[in-house]
Every structure is written in C-alpha cells, then in structure tokens.
Amino acid sequence: TTAFQLFEKSCNGEDPLGCTGLATMYIQGKGTKKNLRKSFELLEKTCRQEDALGCYGLSQSYFYGAGVKKDIEKANYLAQKACKLGHDSACN
C-alpha cells in the first residue's frame, strides 16, 4: 500500500485531511502523475467541508493559477476563510 492509496481511501471516506493529502500528492506528482486540476477539485471539496487547510490550499491554487484561472480576489477571500477556520498561516 502506498501513501497515495492511503490518502485516496481516506478521501473516498470523506476525510478532509485525506483529501488534502491526496491533493498534495497530485500537486507534487508523488505516487501519481502531476495533476493540478484534480488537486484543485479536491481542495475545493475540502474547503466546502469547512476544512481550514483545504481552504488555504484552495486559496493558493487561485493565487498561483494552479489548476484554475488565477484570481487574486478569490485567493484573498479563501485565505480569510481559512484564517477564520483556524489556519494561522492564512492570517498573514
């Protein structure tokens, strides 16, 4: 069993941390082919579940245009949401 498979199983079980881990694997291309669009979709899913790390990752996707059209306004909104949910790095 690989880390990718474990994150995938966890994400399929609706665990936000598993989905965020899986998104990271897609960003880095570890255990799978690099797929920024898939990563974006997973982060979007976790942010809808009110997961701070997922919202922060989604804000970064919009900020850098990774898997989605770059949108600084949306990136800032999502960073503020992540901050309110408790992700300290998003508060700066």
C-alpha positions in Angstrom: 0.0 0.0 0.0 1.4 3.4 -1.0 0.8 6.8 0.6 -1.2 7.8 -2.5 -3.5 4.8 -2.0 -4.0 5.5 1.7 -4.9 9.2 1.1 -7.2 8.1 -1.7 -9.0 5.6 0.5 -9.3 8.2 3.3 -10.6 10.9 0.9 -13.2 8.5 -0.5 -14.3 8.1 3.1 -14.9 11.9 3.2 -12.0 12.7 5.4 -10.9 16.2 4.6 -7.3 15.6 5.8 -7.1 12.6 3.5 -8.3 14.7 0.6 -5.8 17.5 1.3 -3.1 14.9 1.5 -4.2 13.4 -1.9 -4.3 16.9 -3.4 -0.7 17.4 -2.3 0.3 14.2 -4.0 -1.3 15.4 -7.2 0.5 18.8 -6.9 3.8 17.2 -6.4 3.3 14.2 -8.7 4.2 11.8 -6.0 2.7 8.3 -6.4 0.7 9.6 -9.4 1.0 11.9 -12.4 1.0 15.6 -11.5 -2.5 16.9 -12.0 -3.2 20.4 -10.8 -6.8 20.3 -11.9 -7.5 17.2 -9.8 -5.7 18.8 -6.9 -7.9 21.9 -7.3 -11.1 19.8 -7.3 -10.0 18.0 -4.1 -9.1 21.2 -2.3 -12.5 22.7 -3.4 -14.2 19.7 -1.9 -12.4 20.0 1.5 -13.0 23.8 1.7 -16.7 23.2 1.2 -16.4 20.9 4.2 -15.1 23.9 6.2 -11.6 22.5 6.4 -9.0 25.2 7.2 -6.1 23.5 5.4 -8.2 22.8 2.4 -9.4 26.4 2.1 -5.8 27.6 2.5 -4.6 25.2 -0.3 -7.5 26.4 -2.5 -6.5 30.0 -1.9 -3.0 29.1 -3.1 -4.4 27.5 -6.2 -6.2 30.7 -7.1 -3.2 32.8 -6.1 -0.8 30.9 -8.4 -3.3 29.8 -11.0 -2.7 26.2 -10.3 -5.4 24.1 -11.9 -7.7 27.1 -12.2 -7.6 30.6 -13.7 -5.5 32.9 -11.4 -7.9 35.1 -9.3 -6.2 37.1 -6.5 -9.6 38.4 -5.2 -10.9 34.9 -4.7 -7.5 33.8 -3.3 -7.7 36.5 -0.6 -11.3 35.6 0.2 -10.4 32.0 0.7 -7.3 32.9 2.8 -9.5 34.9 5.1 -11.9 32.0 5.3 -9.0 29.6 6.2 -7.8 32.1 8.8 -11.3 32.2 10.4 -11.3 28.4 10.4 -8.0 28.4 12.3 -5.2 28.1 9.8 -2.7 30.6 11.2 -0.5 30.9 8.1 -3.5 32.2 6.2 -3.9 35.1 8.6 -0.8 36.9 7.4 
